[in-house]
């Protein structure tokens, strides 16, 4: 997997790509979450990216509840430490809320999804872009 060394954004992107072709992608999602929780990221601004990658991996594996929890954490991390580009994380989170039948909760988040679409963003994408 990955060493205890701090992960760069390039490492995160590689892990996200690796998850597409491995037998156990959830192990990579677990590693991404651990890197955030153990403060093993080279740049704290990448916490939201790492959590969203983990959320996407869980979503692809059908673990929508785990994906929802991670995407919520990713939105908060992006707001707190990120570069202000939270439209995709918010849209992904809103999409999960809708898929889980939580339309009432998704109301404000739906606006984020519509905002991302209006800006040509990846609201329908299955991968967070950097």
N, C-alpha and C positions, 0 to 999 in steps of 0.2 A: 504494500500500500504506500503510504507516505511517511516520511521521517518526522521526527519531533521538531524539525526545523520549521521556521516561520514560512507560511505559504504565501506566495506572491499571487497576483491576479492571473499571471500565466499558468501557475500551478492549478488554480481554481478552474480556469477554462479547460485545461487538460483533463482534470478530474471529471468535469461535466461531460466532455466528449467521451472519455473512457467509459462512463456509465452507460453509454448507448450500446456498447459491445461486450459487456462482461456478463457472466452468469448470475452474479449477485450484485446488481446495482445498488441495492439498499445498503450494502457495506460501504460504498462510496458516500452515500448520503449520511451515514452515521459518522464517517470520517470528517465530512464537511462541518457537521454540527459540532463535533468534538473540537475541531480547530477553532471555531468561534468561541465555544464555552471555555476552552483552555487558553484563550488569547494567543493562539498560534498563527495569526495572520500577520503578514508583513505590514499591512496598512489597515487600521481599524475601519476605514471608509469602505472596505470590502466585505464587512460583516453581512450587510443586506444581500449582496451578490451571492455569498456562500450559502446563506440560508435559503435564498430563492432557488438556487441550484438544487439543494437538498429537497426543497418542496416539489420542484418539477420532477425529480427522480421518483419521489413517493407518488406523485400524481400518475406518472406513467405506469407505476407498479400497481395502481388501483387503490392505494392507501390514501383516500381522499381526506379523511380526518387528520392524519399526520401531515399531509400536504397543507391543509388549512392552517393548522397550528404553526407550522414552519413559515408559511407565507405571511401570516400575521406578525411573527417575530421579524421576518425580513423587512416588512413595511416599516415597523418601528425602528429597526436598525438603520434603514436607509434614511429615514427622517432625522434620526439623531446623529448619525456619523457619516452618512453618504454625501453625494454631490448634488442632492436636490432633485435627482431624476427618479422620483418615486411613482411616476404614472404607471409604468409596467407592473411593478410589484403590487400596487393597489388594484390594478385591473385583473391581475392573476388571482389575487385574493377574492375579489368580487366574483369572478367566474366560478371559483370553488364554492363560494357561498351559494350561488345560484344552483350549481349542480347538486349541492347537498340539500336543496329545498329550503334554504333560509333567505327567501326573497326579502323579507322585512329587514333583516340585518344588512342585506346587500344594497339597500337603497342608496346610501351615500357612496358606497364603493362602486355601484353601477355608474355613477357620474364619472368616476375616475376611468372606468373602462371606456366610456363614450369619449372622454377627453383624449385618451390615448389613440383611439381610432381617428378622431378628428385631426390629430397631428400626424397621421400616417404611422403611428406607433404599432408595436407588435401585439396589440390586444388579442389577436387570434393566434398568435405564435405559440409554439410549445417550448420556446427557449428564450431565456433572458439574454438580451444583447448588451454588450458593453460599449 
